[in-house]
């Protein structure tokens, strides 16, 4: 099994729990007076489950937030594009009306003689 094929939340969980387990064993060897070594695998397993749940739900909510942000950015780009198109159409219409008014005024203009 390749390490990269695993989901990122699972890889992070393994890395964190592995580090915590090593530190727990070092603490038990160096500083603890009476160590119950039967509890070390249980503690490691419980940490794996707890950190795994937290990591899974954290990554899932982060993915949802990123998807929502991408959706909002796409909608914002679409609104800006539509606004530009409306502005271009309005400018063409204004130029057309202005040209029509100018030609009408020139046709009706009174000449001094």
C-alpha positions as CSV (number, residue, x, y, z in Angstrom):
1,X,0.0,0.0,0.0
2,X,1.3,3.4,-1.0
3,X,1.4,6.1,1.7
4,X,0.3,8.7,-0.9
5,X,-2.9,6.8,-1.8
6,X,-4.3,7.2,1.7
7,X,-6.5,10.2,2.4
8,X,-4.7,13.2,3.8
9,X,-6.7,13.2,7.0
10,X,-5.7,9.6,7.7
11,X,-2.0,10.3,7.0
12,X,-2.1,13.2,9.3
13,X,-3.8,11.1,12.0
14,X,-1.2,8.4,11.8
15,X,1.6,11.0,12.0
16,X,0.2,12.7,15.0
17,X,-0.7,9.6,16.9
18,X,2.6,8.0,16.1
19,X,4.4,11.0,17.5
20,X,2.2,11.1,20.6
21,X,2.8,7.3,21.2
22,X,6.5,7.7,21.0
23,X,6.4,10.6,23.4
24,X,4.2,8.6,25.8
25,X,6.6,5.6,25.7
26,X,9.6,7.9,26.3
27,X,7.8,9.6,29.3
28,X,6.8,6.2,30.7
29,X,10.4,4.9,30.5
30,X,12.1,7.9,31.9
31,X,9.7,9.5,34.4
32,X,6.9,7.2,35.4
33,X,7.3,5.2,38.6
34,X,4.9,2.3,38.1
35,X,4.0,1.8,34.4
36,X,1.1,-0.4,33.4
37,X,2.4,-1.4,29.9
38,X,-0.9,-3.0,29.1
39,X,-2.5,0.4,28.8
40,X,-0.1,1.8,26.2
41,X,-1.7,0.0,23.2
42,X,-5.2,1.0,24.5
43,X,-4.2,4.6,24.9
44,X,-2.7,4.6,21.4
45,X,-5.8,3.0,19.9
46,X,-8.1,5.5,21.7
47,X,-5.9,8.4,20.5
48,X,-6.0,7.0,17.0
49,X,-9.8,6.9,17.1
50,X,-10.3,10.3,18.7
51,X,-7.8,12.1,16.5
52,X,-9.1,10.2,13.4
53,X,-12.6,11.4,14.0
54,X,-11.6,14.9,14.6
55,X,-9.3,15.0,11.6
56,X,-11.9,13.4,9.3
57,X,-14.6,15.9,10.2
58,X,-12.2,18.8,10.1
59,X,-11.0,18.0,6.6
60,X,-14.6,17.3,5.4
61,X,-15.8,20.7,6.7
62,X,-12.8,22.4,5.2
63,X,-13.6,20.8,1.8
64,X,-17.2,22.0,2.1
65,X,-16.0,25.6,2.9
66,X,-13.6,25.5,-0.1
67,X,-16.4,24.3,-2.4
68,X,-18.7,27.0,-1.2
69,X,-16.0,29.6,-1.7
70,X,-15.3,28.4,-5.2
71,X,-19.1,28.4,-6.0
72,X,-19.4,32.0,-4.7
73,X,-16.4,33.1,-6.7
74,X,-17.8,31.6,-9.9
75,X,-21.2,33.3,-9.2
76,X,-19.3,36.6,-8.7
77,X,-17.5,36.2,-12.0
78,X,-20.7,35.4,-13.8
79,X,-22.4,38.5,-12.3
80,X,-19.5,40.7,-13.3
81,X,-19.6,39.3,-16.8
82,X,-23.3,39.9,-17.1
83,X,-22.9,43.4,-15.7
84,X,-20.2,44.2,-18.4
85,X,-22.5,42.8,-21.1
86,X,-25.4,45.0,-19.9
87,X,-23.1,48.0,-19.7
88,X,-21.9,47.4,-23.3
89,X,-25.5,47.0,-24.6
90,X,-26.5,50.1,-22.7
91,X,-23.6,52.1,-24.2
92,X,-24.5,50.9,-27.7
93,X,-28.1,51.9,-27.2
94,X,-27.1,55.3,-25.8
95,X,-24.8,55.9,-28.8
96,X,-27.7,54.9,-31.1
97,X,-30.2,57.2,-29.4
98,X,-27.6,60.0,-29.4
99,X,-26.9,59.6,-33.1
100,X,-30.7,59.6,-33.8
101,X,-31.2,62.7,-31.7
102,X,-28.3,64.5,-33.4
103,X,-29.6,63.7,-36.9
104,X,-33.1,64.7,-36.0
105,X,-31.9,68.0,-34.6
106,X,-29.7,68.7,-37.6
107,X,-32.7,68.0,-39.9
108,X,-34.9,70.4,-38.0
109,X,-32.3,73.0,-37.4
110,X,-33.2,76.5,-38.6
111,X,-30.8,78.2,-40.9
112,X,-30.3,81.9,-40.8
113,X,-30.4,83.7,-44.0
